[in-house]
């Protein structure tokens, strides 16, 4: 599995969302790096830019591939895991499967309910439009506008640098195969209902029309050491 591996210290595996690649999470690196003591391992999940899909055909297969990669890279060493969107669903499962070794879990706009029709999501909202942002996005303007709640030239440039390359390089056929088996057999909190007592950070957005925030909030009792600053990400 392709990875960008930077820094030294405690391993932190970072898992991107569906159809993009590790570049989506690289803007976090200056902040995490400044905290010192973290070895940041940004994985390309199967079917994305650096990692062939192989025989992977479901989300559970992605989880298994990530767990094998963790074992190959760090053996039995304790680690933390962070996931965004689909990557958060994978991270939650990894954290429960390998619970004794997991030092902490973070989710960013994480999927907590696999089936989109069952998610509690708000209507799509655009708080600020900016024609300059669309012009900056160019051929990617439609993809950018689909997700941008607050449009700006700066966010359009970030989209072009960190999001669009992964979209362009994704193995669409392979990801479509995973999409047919997107849901895990059970959500990890249901399959392993004992409270997850390691430190957690759950960041969601009130205007996220894809995964919402209420499904993450509904799991708060499972994560007694969790922080969920939904109101910070409007």
N, C-alpha and C positions, 0 to 999 in steps of 0.2 A: 504494500500500500504506500503510495507516495505521501510524503510529509515534508513540511518545513519545520525543522527542529532547531530552536534557538534558545540560548541562555543555559544556565546551569542551576541545579538545585532540585527542588521537589517537582516531579513530573506533573504537568497539567495538559491533558488531552483536550483539544478544541475541535468540535464537530459541527460542520456547517449544515445548512438547510438543503432541501430537495432541489436538485437541478442546478445548483451553483457549485462553487468549490471553495477551497480553503481561503482564497483571497477575500471572501466576504468578511472573515473575522480578523484579518490582519490589522484593521484600524484599532483593534483593542491592544495591540502589542506594545505601543509606547506606554500605556497606562500600567499594564501588567508588568512589563519590564522595569518600570520605575519602582515598583514595589519590591524588587530584588528577591532573589531566592527561588525563582520559578524557572523551570525548564519548560518552555512552551512548545508543544508538539501539535501542529496544525495538520490534521489528516485530510486527504482527499478521499471521500467515501467512494465505494465501488460505483462505477458508471459515470464518474466525473473526470475532470481534465487529466489527472495523473494516474488514475487507478482504473484498470479495465474492469468491466462488469463480471467477467468470468462466469461462474455458475450461480452467482447471486440472483435470487428470484423473489425475495421477500424482505420485509423489514427485519424479521428474525435472522435471516441470512446476513444482513448488514451488521446487526448486533454481534453475531458470531465472528464475523470478519474483524470487527473492531477489537473484540476481546482477544482474538489471536494476535493481532498487531500489538496490543498492549503487552501481552506475554512475551512476544519476541523482542520488544524494545526495552522493557524494564524488568522482566522476570516477575518476581514476587514483591517488588518494591511498592510501597503505598503510593497513591496518586490521587489527584483531583480530576474532575471532568466537567467540561462546560459544553453545552449544546445550544444551537439556535434552531428554532422551528422544528423541522423533521429531525435534525441532529439532537434536539433536546429530548425527543421521544427515545431515540437511541441511547442518549446519555442516561436518562432515567432508568432504562432497563439495565444498562451496564452497571450503574451504581447499585442497583438491587442485586444483580447477579454476583457482583464482586464486593458486596457490602463490607466485609471485614477489612478490606484494603483501601477503601475509599475514604479519603480525608475530607472531601467536600464535593458538593454538586451545585452547579449554576445553570440556569436556563434563561435564554434571551428570546422573548416572543416564542415560547416553546409550545409545541403540540402536546396537549394533554388529553384530547379526544381525537382518535384517529379518523373516524367517519365525519366528513365535513358537514353532512346534514344534521348531525347530532351536536355540533358545536354551538355554543352561545356566543354569537358575534354581533357587533354593531353594524349598521349600514355603512357603506363606504362614505368617507367624509374627506373633503379637501379643505383644510383650514386656510390655506393661502396658495393662490396660483401665481405663476410667474412665467410669462411668455419667454423670457430669456432662458429659463431653465429648460423648456422644451426645445428651444433652438440649440442649446448646448448639448442636449442629449442626442440630437440629430436622428439618425435611423433608429435609435433605441428609445425615442420619445414615448412611444406607446407603452413599452414595458416599464419605463420610469414612471409615467403618470399613473399606471395601475397601482403602484405601491406608495407614491409620495403623498403623505398627508400635508406636509409643509414643503412646498416647492421652492427651490432656490438654485442659483447657479452652482453653489458649492456642493449641494447634495446631488445635483445632476452629474457633476464631475466625479464625485465619489462613486456614483452608480456605474459610470463608464469604466472606472478603474477597478472596482472591487466586485461588482455584480455581473455586468454584461459579459465579461470574458468567460465566466463559468457557464452562463446560459448558452453562449455560442458553442462551447466545447463539449457540452454534456452529451452523453450517449442516450439519445431520446428513446430509441428502441429498448435499450436495457432498462432505463428508468420506467418506461411504460410497463415492463414486466414486473418490476417491484411494486408499481402502483396498484396492480391487480391484487396484491397481497400486502397492502400498506399497513393494515391493522395487525398488531400483535395478538396472540391468542387471548391474552388478558392484559389490561393495563398493569404495569408493575406494582402499583399501589394496591391493586386488588389481588394479584397473585401472591404478593408477599406483604400482608397488611400490617405487620409489626411496624410501628413508627420508625421512620428513618431519622436517627438522632445525630448524624453528622451535620456540620454547618451547611446551610443552603442559602442560595440567593436566587429568587425567581423574579425576573424583570419582564413585565408585560406592558401592553399599550392599550389605552382606552379606545383608540380609534383604529385598532388592528382588525380589519374586516376578514382576515384569513383565519387566524386562530383565536382572536379575542383575548380577554383576560379573565373572564369569570370561571372558566373551566380550570385554570391554574389556581385561582383563589379558592375554589371548592376543595382543593386537596390540602389546604393549609394545616389541618389537624394531623395529617400524616407526616408533616415536616415541622416538629416542634422547635427546632432551632433555625427555622427558615425566616428569611426576610423577603417580603414581596412588595417592592416599591412601585406599584402600578401607577400611582398618581404622579410619579416623577416623569413618566414617559407618555405624554399626551400628544 
